[in-house]
Structures are given as structure tokens and as C-alpha cells.
Amino acid sequence: MQKKVYDVDIIGGGPAGMFAAFYAGLHDLKTQLIEALPQLGGQVGALYPEKAIWDVAAAPGITGKELVQRLQKQLQLVDVNYLLNAPVTNVQKCPDGTFKVTTAQGVSFARAVVIALGNGAFSPRKLALPGADQLEGHQLNYFVTHKADYAGKTVAVLGGGDSAVDMALMLAPVAEQVYLVHRRAEFRALPKMFDQLEASSVSLVTPYLPKNISQVGDQVSLGLKRMHGDGNRQLTVDRVLVNYGFTANHDALDEWELQFATDRHLIKVDSEMTTSVPGVYAIGDGVTYPGKQPLISTAFGEGPVAIASLAKKMYPHKRMATHSSSMHLGD
């Protein structure tokens, strides 16, 4: 059976990778966007859904969630394959010049690779209780992939930051009951979000810390210990959502077979976003070059540079649109 080979595998589904994938699809390149998390958005979507972003042109103060939603809408205009929940464990150069990209979801092949990993590969901080691992993916999750899965359910959301509050508010209209469990009486979320929380149907369970978790039939029994005082509490819910933040693995690239020229753990690239490995490009916060500014707006410019460069090498006789007015998308 002949293997499928993409023109480009883009590793990293944050804003930089999403826009690079759109630009690649815009030029009819066979494109695959690979993301370690179960949904697109990367660090911006996972950590800062309500944080205002000020460096995106013509969208002053746009939130991380809004930015990701707009990028997803833009991606729907082109043909791009998505590979989610797929941390990349290795990238190898094959004898035929293609790249073999190994992920938790399997293997794919591409003629070129664009690395858009930002500050590293992110993974959620796990609930460190006995039995939590056995419930993961069933009654216990770290993301909401489909809001409809929680319709009519009782849900406990664990955490106190923007993402946890946003998660609770998102589920409140569809769930039977949402509990927000936090070990402090105060929340780290923005005041605007806390005002929305107080006006919602979400039940605040503070200050409590989860001490044990177990499965009871189709439900979950969650034991809570009151902080700085006596008293325990037990919640029986259908689902538990954990939002304790994320950890970044800055050494992920060191495990690949490819070796890149770096400066202070950042990948060195030239004016075409080319790394020291021919056929591999890099964009976003994880790269360095003279004058580099670690901004989202900068990364949005780097993606088209990398895509145009690799496309010209693959298809030297193909005419590429060089101005937005000549692209005629949607005409």
C-alpha cells in the first residue's frame, strides 16, 4: 500500500501554526496540522482564554478564546487535515528526502515540516490522586471537546484560574449542575469573569482541596478537605473536569533525531524561516533571528514566509499569489 505523503506537516496548533496551515491550504498544498492537545489553540487557547491580546492588527483587545475561534473559522475555508491529541515524539529524514513524523496517534510523512511549538509542548497538570488515571478519558477529563457531552450532567470543575472559570460558565447552561471547586476562597480569574460567575447557576465550593476520588457505578465520588479548618465534604457527580494549568516540555525537540542549530534553546532560522535542517522550517516564539520580536503578530507574518519558501522549492513553476487582493478566496 502506497504511503500518503503531505506537502507539509505543521507541528503545533497554536495561533502561529493555525495561520500557517490556512496559508498553506490557501495555496492548495497538501497540509496536515498536528497538535498535542485535544483541540486547537495551543497555549493561548488553553491558558489565556479571557486574556486581552493587543498585538493583533485590527483586533485590539481580542481575547485568546475569540482569536482561536476566528482562526478556526478561517481554517474552514481551506482543505487541511487535523491530527489532534498527538504529541510528536520523533521526526526523521527518510532516504527519499521526505520526513517521517511519529506521534502518539501514529506516523505520517511529509515533504517539508514547519515547527510552530512556541515555548514548548504543553500538557495538562494531572490530578495527583490514586485512581484518577483509571477515570481519565471517561468520567474525568482535562478538556471539553464537545459541550453536548455534558448536557444534563452534574459536573465538578477543579481549579480557580481564567480557564477553570470559563469552563464552568460554558457548561452551566447545558449541565444539570456545575460545581466549581477551588482551594482558596478567592479566584485568580479576571474580575469581569468572577462577576459572570456570581450571576450564574454555578455552585462555588471553596476553600476545599480534593483528597480522594473513586468510581461509584457510572458516577464519581469526590472527597474534599476544607483548607485551614476542620470539615470534609463529599460530592457525587457524573463528570470531573480538572483545570490546574499546564506544564511545558522545552526538551521535546531534543528527543527527535533531527539536530537544530539553537541559541539559548531557541531554534535559529534565516530570513525564510529555514532551520539548519533543509526542508524543516520554524516559526513563532520558539525561534530566533536578528531583530526577532516574540509577538503573535510577528508569528502571523513568519508563517506565510515559511510556506511561500517551501512551496517555491516544491513547485518552482507554480504561480503563487503574492498579494491578498490576488487570492480571490470565496469568489
C-alpha positions in Angstrom: 0.0 0.0 0.0 1.4 3.4 -1.0 2.0 5.7 1.9 0.3 9.1 1.9 2.7 12.0 1.8 1.7 15.5 2.7 3.4 18.5 1.2 3.8 19.9 4.7 3.3 18.8 8.3 2.8 21.8 10.6 3.7 20.8 14.2 1.9 22.9 16.7 -1.7 24.0 16.6 -1.5 27.4 18.3 -2.2 30.7 16.5 1.1 30.6 14.6 0.5 27.0 13.4 -3.2 27.6 12.6 -2.5 30.6 10.4 0.4 28.9 8.7 -1.9 25.9 7.9 -4.5 28.3 6.5 -1.9 29.9 4.3 -0.7 26.5 3.1 -4.2 25.4 2.3 -4.8 28.7 0.5 -2.1 27.7 -1.9 -3.5 24.1 -2.4 -0.6 22.5 -0.5 -1.5 19.1 1.0 -1.3 20.1 4.6 -1.6 18.4 8.0 -1.8 20.4 11.3 -0.6 18.4 14.3 -1.4 19.4 17.8 -0.5 17.7 21.1 -3.7 18.8 22.9 -7.2 17.6 22.1 -8.2 20.9 20.5 -6.5 23.7 18.5 -5.4 26.9 20.1 -2.2 25.9 21.9 -1.1 28.0 24.9 -3.3 30.9 24.0 -6.5 28.8 23.9 -5.6 26.6 26.9 -4.1 29.1 29.3 -5.4 32.5 28.4 -9.0 32.2 27.0 -10.1 35.5 28.5 -6.8 37.4 28.4 -6.9 40.5 26.2 -4.4 40.5 23.3 -3.1 43.8 22.0 -0.6 42.9 19.3 -3.0 41.5 16.6 -3.7 44.1 13.9 -7.2 45.4 13.6 -8.4 43.3 16.6 -7.5 45.4 19.7 -8.1 43.6 23.0 -9.3 40.4 21.4 -9.4 37.6 23.9 -7.5 34.3 23.4 -10.7 32.4 23.0 -12.0 34.8 20.4 -8.8 34.7 18.5 -8.7 30.9 18.3 -12.4 30.9 17.2 -11.7 33.3 14.4 -8.7 31.3 13.3 -10.8 28.1 13.3 -13.4 29.8 11.2 -10.7 30.9 8.8 -9.3 27.4 8.5 -12.7 26.1 7.4 -12.2 28.0 4.1 -9.4 25.6 3.1 -8.7 21.9 2.9 -6.4 21.0 5.9 -6.2 17.7 7.7 -6.1 17.9 11.6 -4.3 15.4 13.9 -5.2 16.3 17.5 -4.2 14.8 20.8 -1.0 13.8 19.0 2.3 14.8 20.8 5.2 14.4 18.3 7.8 12.0 19.7 10.2 12.0 16.7 10.9 13.5 13.3 13.3 11.6 11.0 14.5 12.4 7.5 13.9 9.4 5.1 16.3 8.3 2.4 13.9 9.6 -0.3 14.1 13.1 1.3 10.7 13.1 3.0 10.2 13.4 6.7 8.7 10.7 8.9 6.7 12.3 11.8 5.9 10.0 14.7 3.1 11.0 17.0 1.0 9.4 19.8 -1.6 8.8 17.1 0.7 7.1 14.6 3.1 8.0 11.7 2.7 10.5 8.9 5.0 11.6 6.1 5.6 15.0 4.6 7.9 16.6 2.1 8.5 19.5 4.4 7.9 20.3 8.1 7.1 23.6 9.9 7.7 23.7 13.6 5.3 26.0 15.5 5.7 24.8 19.0 6.1 28.2 20.7 7.5 27.8 24.2 7.3 24.1 24.2 5.0 21.1 24.1 2.2 21.6 26.6 0.4 19.0 28.7 -2.2 19.5 31.5 -1.2 19.2 35.1 -2.8 15.9 36.2 -4.9 15.3 39.3 -2.5 13.6 41.6 -4.9 11.3 43.4 -4.9 7.4 43.4 -7.4 6.2 40.8 -7.5 9.4 38.8 -5.6 7.8 35.9 -8.2 5.0 35.6 -11.0 7.5 35.2 -9.2 9.7 32.7 -10.9 9.9 29.3 -14.2 8.7 30.8 -15.6 10.3 34.0 -12.5 12.5 34.4 -11.2 14.9 31.7 -8.9 17.9 31.3 -10.7 19.5 28.3 -14.2 20.0 27.0 -14.1 18.7 23.4 -17.9 18.6 22.9 -20.1 20.7 25.2 -23.1 18.5 24.4 -21.4 15.5 26.2 -22.2 17.4 29.4 -25.9 18.1 28.8 -28.0 17.1 31.8 -24.9 16.0 33.8 -23.7 17.0 37.2 -20.1 18.3 36.8 -17.3 19.2 39.2 -14.7 21.6 37.7 -11.5 21.8 39.7 -9.4 25.0 39.5 -9.5 28.7 40.1 -8.0 30.4 37.1 -9.5 32.0 34.0 -9.7 28.7 32.2 -11.5 26.9 35.0 -14.0 29.7 35.5 -14.5 29.9 31.7 -15.1 26.1 31.6 -17.7 26.3 34.4 -19.5 29.2 32.8 -19.6 27.4 29.4 -21.2 24.3 30.9 -23.6 26.0 33.2 -26.4 26.5 30.5 -26.3 22.8 29.5 -25.4 20.8 32.6 -27.8 19.9 35.3 -25.5 21.3 37.9 -21.9 22.6 37.9 -19.7 22.8 41.0 -16.5 24.9 40.9 -14.0 23.5 43.5 -11.1 25.7 44.5 -8.7 25.5 47.4 -8.9 29.2 48.0 -11.9 31.5 48.7 -10.5 33.9 46.2 -10.3 33.2 42.5 -7.4 34.1 40.2 -9.8 34.9 37.3 -10.3 38.4 36.0 -12.9 40.4 37.9 -15.2 40.5 34.9 -15.3 36.7 34.8 -15.9 36.5 38.5 -18.9 38.8 38.2 -20.3 36.5 35.5 -19.7 33.6 37.8 -21.6 35.1 40.7 -24.5 35.8 38.4 -24.6 32.2 37.0 -26.0 29.0 38.4 -22.5 27.6 39.2 -22.1 26.5 42.8 -18.9 27.6 44.4 -17.2 25.0 46.6 -14.4 26.9 48.5 -12.0 26.6 50.1 -11.7 22.8 49.5 -9.0 20.6 48.2 -9.7 17.2 46.5 -8.4 14.4 48.8 -9.7 11.2 47.1 -11.6 10.1 44.0 -13.4 6.9 43.2 -15.9 5.4 40.7 -19.4 4.6 42.0 -21.3 2.9 39.2 -21.5 5.4 36.4 -20.7 8.3 38.7 -17.6 9.7 40.6 -17.4 10.2 44.3 -15.1 13.2 45.1 -13.8 13.6 48.6 -12.9 17.2 49.6 -11.0 18.5 52.6 -11.6 22.0 53.9 -8.5 24.2 53.8 -7.3 25.8 57.1 -10.0 24.3 59.2 -12.0 21.2 60.1 -14.6 19.6 57.9 -14.8 17.4 54.9 -17.3 17.3 52.1 -18.3 14.6 49.5 -19.6 15.3 46.0 -21.1 12.7 43.8 -21.1 13.8 40.2 -21.3 12.5 36.7 -18.1 14.1 35.4 -15.0 15.8 36.8 -13.1 18.4 34.8 -9.6 19.3 36.0 -8.0 22.6 35.1 -4.9 23.1 37.2 -2.8 24.7 34.3 -0.3 23.2 32.0 3.4 22.2 32.0 5.7 22.9 29.1 8.3 20.4 27.9 11.1 22.6 26.5 13.2 19.5 25.7 10.7 17.8 23.3 12.8 18.6 20.3 15.9 17.1 21.9 14.3 13.7 21.6 13.9 14.0 17.9 16.6 12.5 15.6 17.0 15.9 13.8 19.5 18.3 15.3 19.0 22.0 15.0 21.3 25.0 15.4 20.0 26.8 18.5 20.7 29.9 20.6 19.5 29.8 24.2 17.2 26.9 23.5 15.6 28.8 20.6 15.8 27.4 17.0 17.9 29.6 14.7 16.3 30.4 11.4 17.2 32.5 8.4 15.1 35.1 6.6 13.0 32.4 5.0 12.3 30.7 8.4 14.6 27.8 7.3 16.3 25.9 10.1 19.8 24.3 9.9 18.0 21.1 8.6 17.0 21.6 4.9 13.2 21.1 4.5 12.4 22.0 8.1 11.1 25.5 8.9 10.3 27.0 12.3 8.1 30.0 13.3 6.7 31.6 16.4 8.1 32.1 19.9 10.4 29.2 19.7 12.7 30.7 17.0 15.3 33.4 17.0 16.9 35.6 14.3 18.3 39.2 14.4 15.5 41.6 15.4 13.1 38.8 16.4 10.1 40.0 18.5 8.2 37.3 20.4 4.7 38.5 19.4 1.7 36.8 17.9 1.6 39.4 15.1 5.2 38.5 14.3 4.4 34.8 14.1 1.5 35.6 11.8 4.0 37.1 9.4 6.5 34.3 9.7 4.0 31.6 8.7 3.5 32.9 5.1 7.2 33.4 4.7 7.9 29.8 5.6 5.0 28.4 3.5 6.0 30.5 0.4 9.6 29.4 0.7 8.9 25.7 0.9 6.2 25.9 -1.8 8.6 27.5 -4.3 11.1 24.8 -3.7 8.5 22.0 -4.2 6.7 23.6 -7.1 9.1 26.0 -8.8 6.9 26.5 -11.8 3.6 27.0 -9.8 2.4 30.6 -9.7 1.9 31.7 -6.1 -0.4 34.6 -5.2 1.8 37.3 -3.6 -0.9 39.8 -2.6 -4.2 39.3 -0.7 -6.0 41.1 -3.5 -5.0 38.4 -6.0 -6.1 35.4 -3.9 -9.9 35.6 -4.8 -10.8 33.3 -1.9 -14.5 32.6 -1.8 -15.2 34.2 -5.2 
